[in-house]
Amino acid sequence: MKLCSRQHTIRRNFTGRSRQQGITLVEFSILASVFLLIMFAVIEIGIFAFQLQAMNDISRRAARIAVVCPVGTDVNIKSLAFTEQIPTGMFASDQFDDDNIEIDYLDNSGVKVETPFDNQRDIHFVRVRIVDFNYGFSGLLNFLGDNGTLSVPEFETILPAESLGNVRVDGSNEKTTCI
């Protein structure tokens, strides 16, 4: 009798193990899926942070160009600021362009000079802002914001005005080209 009961016990243990062999595969699949989901979310957030830094660099670069270029050459200043990384979102409507850069000339109290071309003596600072840009996340993080689209905060750089394109050559003021 002991032999029969022992076989029955062995058979029952073997049957119990075979029932649990697939559980390891299921656990691995679930954990691997969660790990990959978190990893891709971290990568997506890293790309977003890189795009924010690129916008900050564009505002800084445009301000550095604007303080030495003649007033009224905003189109040239904006195109020169796009020499490196241009931020993009996931959607075609999220493309960064010249309309997202705003250049203002300020007086010594920080108030915008309304007609900077006519009042160049009043200009003491140049302010460049990144405005109206929306960043679109991929399908992984589309629960953020408005269906995956976040409104990016304004980036602003203010620098003291330098030559504004005016140079002195033998006592006369000649304007330089900002091309």
Secondary structure, 3 states (H helix, E strand, C coil): CHHHHHHHHHHHHHHHHHHHHHHHHHHHHHHHHHHHHHHHHHHHHHHHHHHHHHHHHHHHHHHHHHCCCCCCCHHHHHHHHCCCCCCECCCHHHECCHHHEEEEEECCCCCECCCCCCCHHHCCEEEEEECCCEEECCHHHCCCCECCEEECCCEEEEEECCCCCEEEECCEEEECCCC
